Amino acid sequence: MSDKELYGYEEEDIVTLEFDDGVEEECGILGVFDALGKEYIALNPLGTEDVFIYGYKEYEEDYELIDIVDDDEFNKVVAEFEKLAVEEV
C-alpha cells in the first residue's frame, strides 16, 4: 500500500504544489466551494491536519490556483470553509 492510499485520497485527488522556494508539497483535495461569488479550493498537505485555501479557476483542460492576498477576503473564505466543514460532519 502506498503512502497516498494511507491518507485516504485517490490518486486523481492529489495535487503537488510547488512554492516559490522550490519546495514541493503533495496535497489531497478536500473540495472546491463557492464563497464571495468566486470558487475556492481547500487542500490538505498529506500527513498533516493543515488546510491550504486558494482561489480556484478551472479551464477545459487545466486549472489555476490563485493566492488570496487580501486578509479580509481570506478570513471570510476561511469562515465559509469552516461552516461547510461543520455541515459535512
BELTA-V731792 format. One record per residue. N is the residue number from 1. RES is the residue in three letters. SS is DSSP state (~ for helix, > for strand, _ for the rest). PHI is phi in whole degrees, 0 to 359 (NA if undefined). Layout:
((N | RES | SS | PHI) (N | RES | SS | PHI))
//
This chain:
((1 | MET | _ | NA) (2 | SER | _ | 278) (3 | ASP | ~ | 302) (4 | LYS | ~ | 298) (5 | GLU | ~ | 294) (6 | LEU | ~ | 296) (7 | TYR | _ | 272) (8 | GLY | _ | 84) (9 | TYR | _ | 258) (10 | GLU | _ | 281) (11 | GLU | ~ | 307) (12 | GLU | ~ | 286) (13 | ASP | ~ | 259) (14 | ILE | > | 239) (15 | VAL | > | 239) (16 | THR | > | 251) (17 | LEU | > | 270) (18 | GLU | > | 239) (19 | PHE | _ | 275) (20 | ASP | _ | 303) (21 | ASP | _ | 274) (22 | GLY | _ | 90) (23 | VAL | _ | 289) (24 | GLU | > | 249) (25 | GLU | > | 222) (26 | GLU | > | 278) (27 | CYS | > | 227) (28 | GLY | > | 274) (29 | ILE | > | 277) (30 | LEU | > | 282) (31 | GLY | > | 161) (32 | VAL | > | 250) (33 | PHE | > | 216) (34 | ASP | > | 264) (35 | ALA | > | 201) (36 | LEU | _ | 56) (37 | GLY | _ | 77) (38 | LYS | > | 229) (39 | GLU | > | 260) (40 | TYR | > | 228) (41 | ILE | > | 231) (42 | ALA | > | 251) (43 | LEU | > | 239) (44 | ASN | > | 244) (45 | PRO | > | 302) (46 | LEU | _ | 304) (47 | GLY | _ | 83) (48 | THR | _ | 232) (49 | GLU | _ | 255) (50 | ASP | _ | 290) (51 | VAL | _ | 226) (52 | PHE | > | 255) (53 | ILE | > | 238) (54 | TYR | > | 228) (55 | GLY | > | 293) (56 | TYR | > | 221) (57 | LYS | > | 232) (58 | GLU | > | 253) (59 | TYR | _ | 245) (60 | GLU | _ | 305) (61 | GLU | _ | 244) (62 | ASP | _ | 206) (63 | TYR | > | 214) (64 | GLU | > | 227) (65 | LEU | > | 260) (66 | ILE | > | 239) (67 | ASP | _ | 299) (68 | ILE | _ | 262) (69 | VAL | _ | 266) (70 | ASP | _ | 275) (71 | ASP | ~ | 300) (72 | ASP | ~ | 296) (73 | GLU | ~ | 299) (74 | PHE | ~ | 301) (75 | ASN | ~ | 299) (76 | LYS | ~ | 293) (77 | VAL | ~ | 292) (78 | VAL | ~ | 299) (79 | ALA | ~ | 299) (80 | GLU | ~ | 293) (81 | PHE | ~ | 299) (82 | GLU | ~ | 298) (83 | LYS | ~ | 297) (84 | LEU | ~ | 294) (85 | ALA | ~ | 296) (86 | VAL | ~ | 293) (87 | GLU | ~ | 296) (88 | GLU | ~ | 290) (89 | VAL | _ | 286))
//
